[in-house]
Amino acid sequence: MIDKKLENAFNDQINKEFYSAYLYLAMKTYFEELNLKGFVNWFDVQVQEEQAHGMGMYDYVHERGGVVELGAIDKPVVEGKTPVEVFEQVLHHEEFVTSRINALMDVAEEVKDRAALSFLNWYLKEQVEEESNVGGLLQTLKLIGDDKKALLILDKDLSTRVFNPPVIG
Ligand code: OFO
């Protein structure tokens, strides 16, 4: 049976994962308006990944005999006005999520739930990968600057990204 404090922390993170999906859906809209279909595809995959992360925790809380309580999802705000600025926001957001996963692991440690810690290791590794991928894309976008031709080449590249349902835990 999962500790109540840890159950609450998981429920909070489930909300953050679905907020992430919602935020990336809003960013997808931004690129739809620019007609950059490769970026649209990249965010589409991102949305599906975040939903899978949320569902991974949802299933885990149930598996551990806990209760999932879903909260309201905040309105997502795309702060960036350019692709570079949007990706800066993505990177900040992923860094924030990493800090929340660390905080969730702190609670698991506090209540000595080693099974939850082992489960959450997957999320920690995923965050390292996400920060690295997004950081790399941001660097490329900065390099591209105002070069529209290069931006279209990157857009074509991003159209090849596919969603592979993750095996979590
Ligand atoms: Fe859920 O992985 Fe990033 O945010």
py3Dmol code that shows the C-alpha trace and the ligand (Angstrom):
import py3Dmol

protein = """\
ATOM      1  CA  MET A   1       0.000   0.000   0.000  1.00  0.00           C
ATOM      2  CA  ILE A   2       1.343   3.400  -0.947  1.00  0.00           C
ATOM      3  CA  ASP A   3       1.985   6.016   1.754  1.00  0.00           C
ATOM      4  CA  LYS A   4      -0.586   8.862   1.694  1.00  0.00           C
ATOM      5  CA  LYS A   5       2.067  11.586   1.406  1.00  0.00           C
ATOM      6  CA  LEU A   6       3.659   9.799  -1.540  1.00  0.00           C
ATOM      7  CA  GLU A   7       0.230   9.212  -3.126  1.00  0.00           C
ATOM      8  CA  ASN A   8      -0.432  12.976  -2.960  1.00  0.00           C
ATOM      9  CA  ALA A   9       2.961  13.731  -4.488  1.00  0.00           C
ATOM     10  CA  PHE A  10       2.258  11.278  -7.335  1.00  0.00           C
ATOM     11  CA  ASN A  11      -1.148  12.877  -7.930  1.00  0.00           C
ATOM     12  CA  ASP A  12       0.511  16.278  -8.130  1.00  0.00           C
ATOM     13  CA  GLN A  13       3.024  14.991 -10.675  1.00  0.00           C
ATOM     14  CA  ILE A  14       0.286  13.317 -12.752  1.00  0.00           C
ATOM     15  CA  ASN A  15      -1.223  16.803 -13.052  1.00  0.00           C
ATOM     16  CA  LYS A  16       2.169  18.255 -14.094  1.00  0.00           C
ATOM     17  CA  GLU A  17       2.599  15.605 -16.800  1.00  0.00           C
ATOM     18  CA  PHE A  18      -0.831  16.354 -18.271  1.00  0.00           C
ATOM     19  CA  TYR A  19      -0.116  20.076 -17.993  1.00  0.00           C
ATOM     20  CA  SER A  20       3.068  19.404 -20.003  1.00  0.00           C
ATOM     21  CA  ALA A  21       0.967  17.721 -22.700  1.00  0.00           C
ATOM     22  CA  TYR A  22      -1.383  20.717 -22.718  1.00  0.00           C
ATOM     23  CA  LEU A  23       1.498  23.210 -22.899  1.00  0.00           C
ATOM     24  CA  TYR A  24       3.045  21.345 -25.839  1.00  0.00           C
ATOM     25  CA  LEU A  25      -0.361  21.247 -27.527  1.00  0.00           C
ATOM     26  CA  ALA A  26      -0.464  25.049 -27.254  1.00  0.00           C
ATOM     27  CA  MET A  27       3.043  25.238 -28.734  1.00  0.00           C
ATOM     28  CA  LYS A  28       1.952  22.935 -31.543  1.00  0.00           C
ATOM     29  CA  THR A  29      -0.737  25.514 -32.335  1.00  0.00           C
ATOM     30  CA  TYR A  30       1.949  28.219 -32.539  1.00  0.00           C
ATOM     31  CA  PHE A  31       3.791  26.217 -35.229  1.00  0.00           C
ATOM     32  CA  GLU A  32       0.528  25.338 -37.019  1.00  0.00           C
ATOM     33  CA  GLU A  33       0.066  29.079 -37.510  1.00  0.00           C
ATOM     34  CA  LEU A  34       3.545  29.335 -39.045  1.00  0.00           C
ATOM     35  CA  ASN A  35       2.759  26.310 -41.246  1.00  0.00           C
ATOM     36  CA  LEU A  36       5.950  24.580 -40.050  1.00  0.00           C
ATOM     37  CA  LYS A  37       4.600  21.036 -40.251  1.00  0.00           C
ATOM     38  CA  GLY A  38       7.796  19.327 -39.059  1.00  0.00           C
ATOM     39  CA  PHE A  39       7.700  21.324 -35.812  1.00  0.00           C
ATOM     40  CA  VAL A  40       3.975  20.544 -35.587  1.00  0.00           C
ATOM     41  CA  ASN A  41       4.850  16.851 -35.812  1.00  0.00           C
ATOM     42  CA  TRP A  42       7.611  17.212 -33.191  1.00  0.00           C
ATOM     43  CA  PHE A  43       5.169  18.759 -30.720  1.00  0.00           C
ATOM     44  CA  ASP A  44       2.532  16.186 -31.589  1.00  0.00           C
ATOM     45  CA  VAL A  45       4.946  13.435 -30.507  1.00  0.00           C
ATOM     46  CA  GLN A  46       5.840  15.480 -27.432  1.00  0.00           C
ATOM     47  CA  VAL A  47       2.157  15.696 -26.441  1.00  0.00           C
ATOM     48  CA  GLN A  48       1.759  11.911 -26.771  1.00  0.00           C
ATOM     49  CA  GLU A  49       4.901  11.308 -24.702  1.00  0.00           C
ATOM     50  CA  GLU A  50       3.685  13.530 -21.876  1.00  0.00           C
ATOM     51  CA  GLN A  51       0.295  11.814 -21.883  1.00  0.00           C
ATOM     52  CA  ALA A  52       2.095   8.462 -21.656  1.00  0.00           C
ATOM     53  CA  HIS A  53       4.179   9.778 -18.716  1.00  0.00           C
ATOM     54  CA  GLY A  54       1.006  10.871 -16.939  1.00  0.00           C
ATOM     55  CA  MET A  55      -0.678   7.525 -17.585  1.00  0.00           C
ATOM     56  CA  GLY A  56       2.426   5.654 -16.408  1.00  0.00           C
ATOM     57  CA  MET A  57       2.068   7.283 -12.983  1.00  0.00           C
ATOM     58  CA  TYR A  58      -1.730   6.906 -13.040  1.00  0.00           C
ATOM     59  CA  ASP A  59      -1.379   3.154 -13.550  1.00  0.00           C
ATOM     60  CA  TYR A  60       1.397   2.913 -10.967  1.00  0.00           C
ATOM     61  CA  VAL A  61      -0.647   4.575  -8.194  1.00  0.00           C
ATOM     62  CA  HIS A  62      -3.419   2.046  -8.873  1.00  0.00           C
ATOM     63  CA  GLU A  63      -0.960  -0.840  -8.981  1.00  0.00           C
ATOM     64  CA  ARG A  64       0.241   0.189  -5.532  1.00  0.00           C
ATOM     65  CA  GLY A  65      -3.268   0.255  -4.116  1.00  0.00           C
ATOM     66  CA  GLY A  66      -3.505   4.052  -4.081  1.00  0.00           C
ATOM     67  CA  VAL A  67      -6.194   6.451  -5.219  1.00  0.00           C
ATOM     68  CA  VAL A  68      -5.723   8.762  -8.195  1.00  0.00           C
ATOM     69  CA  GLU A  69      -7.191  12.195  -7.720  1.00  0.00           C
ATOM     70  CA  LEU A  70      -7.197  14.366 -10.818  1.00  0.00           C
ATOM     71  CA  GLY A  71      -6.913  18.119 -10.387  1.00  0.00           C
ATOM     72  CA  ALA A  72      -7.658  21.016 -12.747  1.00  0.00           C
ATOM     73  CA  ILE A  73      -5.102  21.632 -15.484  1.00  0.00           C
ATOM     74  CA  ASP A  74      -3.795  25.206 -15.695  1.00  0.00           C
ATOM     75  CA  LYS A  75      -4.261  27.236 -18.878  1.00  0.00           C
ATOM     76  CA  PRO A  76      -1.050  26.897 -20.897  1.00  0.00           C
ATOM     77  CA  VAL A  77       0.673  30.111 -21.937  1.00  0.00           C
ATOM     78  CA  VAL A  78       3.150  30.172 -24.810  1.00  0.00           C
ATOM     79  CA  GLU A  79       5.487  32.992 -23.834  1.00  0.00           C
ATOM     80  CA  GLY A  80       7.814  32.867 -26.843  1.00  0.00           C
ATOM     81  CA  LYS A  81       7.306  35.008 -29.915  1.00  0.00           C
ATOM     82  CA  THR A  82       9.918  33.232 -32.059  1.00  0.00           C
ATOM     83  CA  PRO A  83      10.878  29.538 -32.480  1.00  0.00           C
ATOM     84  CA  VAL A  84      14.031  30.175 -30.397  1.00  0.00           C
ATOM     85  CA  GLU A  85      11.983  31.711 -27.587  1.00  0.00           C
ATOM     86  CA  VAL A  86       9.453  28.875 -27.700  1.00  0.00           C
ATOM     87  CA  PHE A  87      12.245  26.316 -27.350  1.00  0.00           C
ATOM     88  CA  GLU A  88      13.780  28.332 -24.520  1.00  0.00           C
ATOM     89  CA  GLN A  89      10.448  27.947 -22.752  1.00  0.00           C
ATOM     90  CA  VAL A  90      10.411  24.192 -23.510  1.00  0.00           C
ATOM     91  CA  LEU A  91      13.862  23.832 -21.962  1.00  0.00           C
ATOM     92  CA  HIS A  92      12.868  25.836 -18.850  1.00  0.00           C
ATOM     93  CA  HIS A  93       9.751  23.726 -18.529  1.00  0.00           C
ATOM     94  CA  GLU A  94      11.676  20.454 -18.787  1.00  0.00           C
ATOM     95  CA  GLU A  95      14.148  21.703 -16.156  1.00  0.00           C
ATOM     96  CA  PHE A  96      11.172  22.498 -13.932  1.00  0.00           C
ATOM     97  CA  VAL A  97       9.731  18.995 -14.467  1.00  0.00           C
ATOM     98  CA  THR A  98      13.135  17.479 -13.605  1.00  0.00           C
ATOM     99  CA  SER A  99      13.099  19.419 -10.325  1.00  0.00           C
ATOM    100  CA  ARG A 100       9.584  18.081  -9.606  1.00  0.00           C
ATOM    101  CA  ILE A 101      10.631  14.464 -10.310  1.00  0.00           C
ATOM    102  CA  ASN A 102      13.558  14.986  -7.917  1.00  0.00           C
ATOM    103  CA  ALA A 103      11.147  16.349  -5.292  1.00  0.00           C
ATOM    104  CA  LEU A 104       8.862  13.341  -5.810  1.00  0.00           C
ATOM    105  CA  MET A 105      11.849  11.037  -5.306  1.00  0.00           C
ATOM    106  CA  ASP A 106      12.682  12.935  -2.107  1.00  0.00           C
ATOM    107  CA  VAL A 107       9.220  12.030  -0.771  1.00  0.00           C
ATOM    108  CA  ALA A 108       9.677   8.368  -1.820  1.00  0.00           C
ATOM    109  CA  GLU A 109      13.014   8.396   0.019  1.00  0.00           C
ATOM    110  CA  GLU A 110      11.475  10.020   3.072  1.00  0.00           C
ATOM    111  CA  VAL A 111       8.823   7.297   3.373  1.00  0.00           C
ATOM    112  CA  LYS A 112      11.435   4.646   2.472  1.00  0.00           C
ATOM    113  CA  ASP A 113       9.504   3.406  -0.563  1.00  0.00           C
ATOM    114  CA  ARG A 114      12.275   1.738  -2.550  1.00  0.00           C
ATOM    115  CA  ALA A 115       9.885   0.288  -5.133  1.00  0.00           C
ATOM    116  CA  ALA A 116       8.652   3.799  -5.981  1.00  0.00           C
ATOM    117  CA  LEU A 117      12.246   5.041  -6.187  1.00  0.00           C
ATOM    118  CA  SER A 118      13.099   2.286  -8.621  1.00  0.00           C
ATOM    119  CA  PHE A 119       9.983   3.132 -10.704  1.00  0.00           C
ATOM    120  CA  LEU A 120      10.855   6.841 -10.713  1.00  0.00           C
ATOM    121  CA  ASN A 121      14.386   6.210 -11.939  1.00  0.00           C
ATOM    122  CA  TRP A 122      12.887   5.745 -15.394  1.00  0.00           C
ATOM    123  CA  TYR A 123      11.441   9.289 -15.256  1.00  0.00           C
ATOM    124  CA  LEU A 124      14.751  10.708 -14.115  1.00  0.00           C
ATOM    125  CA  LYS A 125      16.562   9.151 -17.075  1.00  0.00           C
ATOM    126  CA  GLU A 126      13.820  10.362 -19.399  1.00  0.00           C
ATOM    127  CA  GLN A 127      14.300  13.926 -18.143  1.00  0.00           C
ATOM    128  CA  VAL A 128      18.064  13.770 -18.854  1.00  0.00           C
ATOM    129  CA  GLU A 129      17.236  12.672 -22.402  1.00  0.00           C
ATOM    130  CA  GLU A 130      14.554  15.343 -22.864  1.00  0.00           C
ATOM    131  CA  GLU A 131      16.741  18.174 -21.595  1.00  0.00           C
ATOM    132  CA  SER A 132      19.559  17.022 -23.853  1.00  0.00           C
ATOM    133  CA  ASN A 133      17.324  16.750 -26.973  1.00  0.00           C
ATOM    134  CA  VAL A 134      15.619  20.090 -26.383  1.00  0.00           C
ATOM    135  CA  GLY A 135      18.926  21.800 -25.542  1.00  0.00           C
ATOM    136  CA  GLY A 136      20.383  20.477 -28.807  1.00  0.00           C
ATOM    137  CA  LEU A 137      17.424  21.717 -30.828  1.00  0.00           C
ATOM    138  CA  LEU A 138      17.650  25.117 -29.167  1.00  0.00           C
ATOM    139  CA  GLN A 139      21.342  25.357 -30.078  1.00  0.00           C
ATOM    140  CA  THR A 140      20.541  24.487 -33.710  1.00  0.00           C
ATOM    141  CA  LEU A 141      17.767  27.093 -33.820  1.00  0.00           C
ATOM    142  CA  LYS A 142      20.138  29.759 -32.472  1.00  0.00           C
ATOM    143  CA  LEU A 143      22.687  28.801 -35.111  1.00  0.00           C
ATOM    144  CA  ILE A 144      20.043  29.072 -37.833  1.00  0.00           C
ATOM    145  CA  GLY A 145      19.140  32.616 -36.766  1.00  0.00           C
ATOM    146  CA  ASP A 146      17.298  34.392 -39.588  1.00  0.00           C
ATOM    147  CA  ASP A 147      18.210  31.833 -42.245  1.00  0.00           C
ATOM    148  CA  LYS A 148      14.763  30.736 -43.494  1.00  0.00           C
ATOM    149  CA  LYS A 149      16.182  28.077 -45.804  1.00  0.00           C
ATOM    150  CA  ALA A 150      17.985  26.414 -42.892  1.00  0.00           C
ATOM    151  CA  LEU A 151      14.822  26.629 -40.784  1.00  0.00           C
ATOM    152  CA  LEU A 152      12.879  24.778 -43.510  1.00  0.00           C
ATOM    153  CA  ILE A 153      15.576  22.071 -43.628  1.00  0.00           C
ATOM    154  CA  LEU A 154      15.269  21.607 -39.852  1.00  0.00           C
ATOM    155  CA  ASP A 155      11.470  21.551 -40.223  1.00  0.00           C
ATOM    156  CA  LYS A 156      11.798  18.711 -42.737  1.00  0.00           C
ATOM    157  CA  ASP A 157      14.066  16.856 -40.319  1.00  0.00           C
ATOM    158  CA  LEU A 158      11.572  17.173 -37.476  1.00  0.00           C
ATOM    159  CA  SER A 159       8.802  15.715 -39.637  1.00  0.00           C
ATOM    160  CA  THR A 160      10.458  12.284 -39.313  1.00  0.00           C
ATOM    161  CA  ARG A 161      10.026  12.050 -35.530  1.00  0.00           C
ATOM    162  CA  VAL A 162       7.684   9.212 -34.542  1.00  0.00           C
ATOM    163  CA  PHE A 163       5.988   8.356 -31.265  1.00  0.00           C
ATOM    164  CA  ASN A 164       7.170   5.092 -29.754  1.00  0.00           C
ATOM    165  CA  PRO A 165       5.012   4.231 -26.743  1.00  0.00           C
ATOM    166  CA  PRO A 166       7.487   4.126 -23.841  1.00  0.00           C
ATOM    167  CA  VAL A 167       7.909   1.092 -21.621  1.00  0.00           C
ATOM    168  CA  ILE A 168       7.844   2.819 -18.234  1.00  0.00           C
ATOM    169  CA  GLY A 169       9.333   1.548 -14.998  1.00  0.00           C
TER     170      GLY A 169
END
"""
ligand_1 = """\
4
OFO
Fe 7.147 14.138 -18.830
O 8.770 14.297 -19.573
Fe 9.268 15.971 -19.951
O 8.134 16.947 -19.107
"""
view = py3Dmol.view(width=600, height=400)
view.addModel(protein, "pdb")
view.setStyle({"model": 0}, {"cartoon": {"style": "trace"}})
view.addModel(ligand_1, "xyz")
view.setStyle({"model": 1}, {"stick": {}})
view.zoomTo()
view.show()
